């Protein structure tokens, strides 16, 4: 699915979404962030930008942001600011003192990290 279909279906203003991502990057100030938290921040900043500069029609579509999956395609915009994804995996569940625990599925999450200039 291309950007045009995402924007048309979701009723998002792409320029305001880019501004929201820029505000997120400013707030992060080089800190790493998990994808879910990044989605929350993008949704929060997009809501604020639309409330301030959006049209009445755009303000009416803010309800769609209750579902964070609607901003999922826009998470990748953070790459424009030097952030790179890194997948973290770990075990879920309890570990006993002997090191043996229940067989739990591996939990994974994507962390977005700012790559410095070396």
C-alpha positions in Angstrom: 0.0 0.0 0.0 1.5 3.4 -0.9 1.5 6.6 1.1 -1.4 8.1 -0.9 -3.7 5.2 0.0 -2.7 5.4 3.7 -3.3 9.2 3.8 -6.6 9.0 1.9 -8.0 6.1 4.0 -6.8 7.5 7.3 -7.7 11.1 6.6 -4.2 12.2 7.7 -2.5 15.5 6.7 1.0 14.3 5.7 2.6 17.7 6.3 1.2 17.9 9.8 2.3 14.3 10.4 5.8 15.2 9.4 5.7 18.2 11.8 4.5 15.8 14.6 7.4 13.5 14.0 9.8 16.5 14.0 8.3 17.5 17.4 8.8 13.9 18.7 12.5 14.0 17.6 12.9 17.3 19.4 11.4 15.9 22.5 13.5 12.7 22.4 16.7 14.7 22.1 18.7 11.7 20.9 17.1 9.2 23.4 16.1 5.7 22.3 12.4 4.8 22.2 10.3 1.6 21.8 7.9 1.6 18.8 4.8 1.5 20.9 5.9 4.5 22.9 6.9 6.3 19.7 3.4 5.6 18.3 1.9 7.2 21.4 4.1 10.3 21.1 3.4 10.7 17.4 -0.4 10.5 18.0 -0.1 13.0 20.9 1.9 15.5 18.8 -0.3 15.0 15.7 -3.4 15.7 17.8 -1.9 18.9 19.2 -0.8 20.1 15.7 -4.2 19.4 14.2 -6.0 21.1 17.1 -3.8 24.1 16.5 -3.6 24.3 12.7 -6.1 21.8 11.2 -9.3 22.3 9.3 -12.6 21.3 10.9 -12.7 18.1 8.8 -9.2 17.1 10.0 -10.2 17.8 13.6 -13.2 15.6 13.1 -11.0 12.7 12.2 -8.8 12.8 15.3 -11.0 10.0 16.7 -9.0 7.6 14.5 -5.9 8.1 16.7 -7.5 6.1 19.5 -6.1 3.1 17.5 -2.3 3.5 17.5 -2.1 1.2 14.4 -3.3 4.1 12.4 0.0 5.9 12.9 2.1 2.8 12.5 3.1 3.7 8.9 4.4 7.1 10.0 6.8 5.6 12.5 9.3 5.1 9.7 9.5 8.9 9.2 11.8 9.0 12.2 14.5 7.6 10.0 14.8 11.0 8.3 16.3 12.2 11.6 19.0 9.6 11.9 17.1 7.0 14.0 17.6 3.3 13.1 15.5 0.3 14.3 17.0 -2.4 16.4 15.1 -5.5 17.5 15.4 -6.6 21.1 14.4 -10.0 22.2 13.9 -11.5 25.7 12.2 -14.2 27.6 8.8 -13.6 29.1 7.6 -15.4 32.2 9.2 -16.4 35.5 12.7 -17.6 36.0 13.3 -19.8 39.0 16.4 -19.4 41.2 18.0 -22.4 39.6 17.7 -20.7 36.2 14.9 -23.0 35.0 11.6 -21.4 34.3 8.5 -22.1 32.4 8.9 -22.3 28.7 7.7 -18.8 27.7 7.6 -17.4 24.3 10.3 -14.9 23.3 9.1 -11.3 23.5 10.5 -8.9 21.0 10.2 -5.2 20.5 11.8 -2.7 18.2 13.8 0.1 19.7 14.6 3.2 17.7 18.1 4.5 18.4 19.8 7.7 17.2 23.0 6.8 15.4 25.7 9.3 16.0 28.2 10.5 13.5 31.4 8.6 14.0 
